[in-house]
Amino acid sequence: MAQAVSLSPSDIGDYWEWQGHRIHFIKAGKSNTQHPPLLLVHGFGASTDHWRKNIQGLKTDFEVWAVDLLGFGRSAKPELQYSGLLWRDQLHHFIRDVIGRPAVLAGNSLGGYTSLCAAADHPESAAGLVLINSAGPFSDAQPVMKSPAWREMLGKVTQDLFQQDLVSFFVFQYVRQKSVIRKTLERVYLDHSAITDQLIEDIYRPSCDEGALKVFSSVFRTPQGERVDALLQRMKCPLLLLWGEADPWMNSRERSAKFHEHYEDLTEFFLRAGHCPHDEVPDQVNHLIRDWMLSRVSHS
């Protein structure tokens, strides 16, 4: 069975005020002028907690940061229209105002798409980009993203119906149940031993915060963001793609081909894992990120 991982007392959790809202972040490791900092960005419904194993595994070599996107984790949950553009600006300002120098952004799922938006539109902030089973639409008419579980849960409820507050409320109350969280994780993790009580609690706890329902509803109601291929055309930094091949929410091989079609400066690895390989096979992911950063972006 997987062991619970706790952050050490030296891994500082703190808050930063951005546009009048409290943003939670973690800093670990020591500043190193030879290597850029590493900023970890979680996916939908997750938080800095989802990066525990990676913070512990990478802080010896790098200055490691992790941030809760506005609306998630321990960050504020105001009533706003949430989108990749909002979180893009949050990441850029966090790098500029808190970290203080260009960073390698590493994002999983929604956090990957948000990190891509930041790297494309604010190249001065991005020393490199790591995408781990990254979300985001391509311009191609044939989608390579399968329906995520949180969309499948809607069943036959139409998109228009879901715009209604009452429907949002009932769906949110359903998906935030710990038993449902566990079942969802069992679908997207290949190794079920990585699904700990701690992991479920980490996902459940922020859903109890005031404003969590409004965030959930806003994400469903917000139109899809800019296409990945358009973002890649504006990006200038090295790219590392990490894929959990057993991800039921996306066809990693087809998405890989799309990235290769639109971006040349990339390195790529496929792992025996599901949608969150950074948590399921953290030692492998940490090793690949470490080697890539030391060889490709250490002096950027």
N, C-alpha and C positions, 0 to 999 in steps of 0.2 A: 504494500500500500504506500501511496505517496505520503511524505511527511509534510506537516504544516511548516510554512516558512514565515518567519517574522523578521521585520526590519530591525537592525541594531539601533541602539540609542544614538549612534553617531549619524544615522541617516535622518537628516533634519526635515520634518514636515512643517510647513509654514504657509502663510497666506500673503497674497499680493492683491492689491485693489486695482481692478481694471474696469474702466467705464462705470465706476460706481458699484461694482460687484466684487465680492470676495472670491478669489481663485486659489484653490489649494494646490500645493506642489510639494515635491520631495527633492532634496538634494543629497547626493551621496558621493563619496570619493573626494579626491583632492584635485585642485586645478592643475592642469598640465599643459604647458605651453607647446609641447611637442605634438599634442593630439587635440583635435576639436572636442568640445563637450558633446554628449549624447543626450538627446531629448526623446523620451518615450511617450507615445500618445496612444491612449486606449481606444477601444471600439465602443459601439453602441451598448449602453447599459452597464459598461464596465467602469473602471477607475484606475487610479494609480496602484491600487491594491493588486491588480492583475499583473503587475510587473515585478512583484516581490522577488521572484527567482532570478530575474534578469538584473535587477539592481544589485542583488547580492553577488551575482556571478561576474559582473562587469565593472564594479566600482574600484577594484584593485588597479585596473589599467586606465580607467577614464573617469572624468568628472561626469557623473550621471545625474540627469534630471528627469522627473516624471511630473506631468501636470494633469489635473482634472479639467477636462473641457467644461466650459460654462454649461450648466444644466445637468452635470453628472457628478458622481462621487461626492466629495466634500465641498465642492464649489457651490456657489449660489445658484438658485434655480428660479430666476425671474421669468415673468411672462413676456416672452419675446418670440420673434420668428427665427427659429434655429435653422442654420444652414451651413454648408461648407465655407461660405464667404465669411460668416461671423467667426467661425472657429479658425479660419485662415488668419484673420486679423489678430485674433487672440494669440496664436502661436508666434506670429511675427513680432508682436509687441512684447511678448514674454521673452523671446530671444534677445530683442534689442534692449529692453529695459531691465530685465532681471539677470539673464545669463551674461549679457554684455559682449558677446562675440558670436560669430557664426557657429552653428551647431549642426551635427548630423541628426536629422529627424528620423525616428523609427516609429511607424504606426501600424496598428493591426486593424483590419476591416474598415470601419468608418474613420478611425484614426489615421489609417493609411491614406485614404482619400483626402482628408483634411491636411495632412502633412504634404501631400502632393500639391494641393492648392497653394500652400505657403511657399513651397520650394519653387513653384512655377512663377508666382506673382511677386515674390520677394526673394530673388536669388541672392541678395546680399546677406540674407539670414541663413542660407542653407549651404553647409559645407559638403553635404551628402544626403542621400535619402535611402531609407530602408523600408520597403513595403512588404508586410507580412499578411498574405491573403487579403490584399487590399480591395476595398469596395470601389464603386464608381462606374458610371456608364461610359461605353465607347459609342462612337457615332454609327458604327455598323448597325444595320437594321435587325440583325439576328442577335438577341441578347445572349451573353455567356454567363450571366448571373442567374442562378436558380432562385426560386422563391425562398427567402429566408423564413425561418420558423415563425417569426412574429407576423409575417404576412399570411402564411398558411393558416395560422390560428384564426384568422378572420373568416375562414370558410367561405360561405357564399355572400357574406356581407359586402355590399358594393362600396366603391370608393366614396361615392356621394354620401351614403349612409354613415360612413365612418367619420365624415366631417362633423357629425352631430356630437355634441358634448356628452350626451347620455351613453351613446355607443362607445365613445372613447373611454368613459369612466368604467364601463363593465369589462371591456377588453383589458384595460390596464389592471383592474383588480384581479383578473384571471391570470395574466402572464406574470404578475409579481409574486404569486404564491410560490413558496419554497419548493413544493412538490413539482410545480410546472417548470421552475428554473432548473431543477435537477433533470427532468425529462428532456428539456431542450439541450442541456449540456451533454447528456448521454447521446443525443443525435449528432452533435458536432465535435465531440472528443472521441478519438479512436481508442485511446487508453482510458477506460473509465476509472482507473485507480487515481487519476489526476483530479477527479471530481471530489473534492473534499468538502466537509461541512463548512470549513473556513471560506472556501470559494463561493459557496452558495450564500453564505451570510454576507460576504463582501458585495455581492450583486443585489441581494435583497435590501440591505440596510439603507442605501440612498433612496430607494423607492418609497420609503416612509417619510422623506423630507417634504416639507411644505413646498408646493410648486412642482413636484415630480410629475404629477398627472399632466399638467400643462405642457411640460417639456415633451413628454411622450406624445401628446396629441399634436404638438407643433411639428415634430419630426415627420409624422405621417402626412401632414397637410402641406408641407413645404415641397415645391416642385423639385425634380431632380436637378442637380447642379451641372456645372460645365463638364463637357465630355473629357474623358481622360486623355484622348489623343490630342485634343487642343491644348490641354495643360502641358503635355509632354513636349509639344513644339516650342514652348517658352522656357522650358527647364534647361539648366546648364550644368548641373552637378552630377557626380557619379551616382549610379543607382544600383542597389542590391535588392533583388527579388527573392523572397523566401515563400515557398508554397507548401502548405499541408495538403498532400494529394487526396486525402480521404475527406476533404471538406464537402459536405452534401449541399452547401449553399452556392457553390460556384464550380465551374469546370476549370480547374487550374491550368490544364494544358492549353485549352483554347484561349484563356486570358493571357497566358504566357506568350502565345503566338502574336497576340495583338500588341503587347508591349514591345516585342522584338520588331514588329512592323513599323513602330513609330519612334523607337529610341535605340540608339546604337550603344551608348556608353553604359552598358549594364552587365552585372554579374548575377547568376541565378542558380538556385538550388531547390530541389524537390525533396520533401521530407515525408516520412511515414507518420503522418499526424493529421488532425482535422483542421477546423477553422482557426484554432488558436495555438499554433505550434510553439510560440514563445512560452506558453504556460504548460503545454503537454510534453514537449521535449526541450526544456530550457537549456540543458547543457549543450545540445547540438546547435541551437540558435545562438547562444552566447558565443560559442566557438567560431561560428561563421561570421557573426558581426565583428568580433574582435579581430580576426584575421583580415577581414575586408577593410576595416577602418585603419589598421596598421599598414596595410599595403597600398591602399588607394587614396585615403584622405588624411593620413597622419600629418602631412605638412601642408594641407590646403589652406 
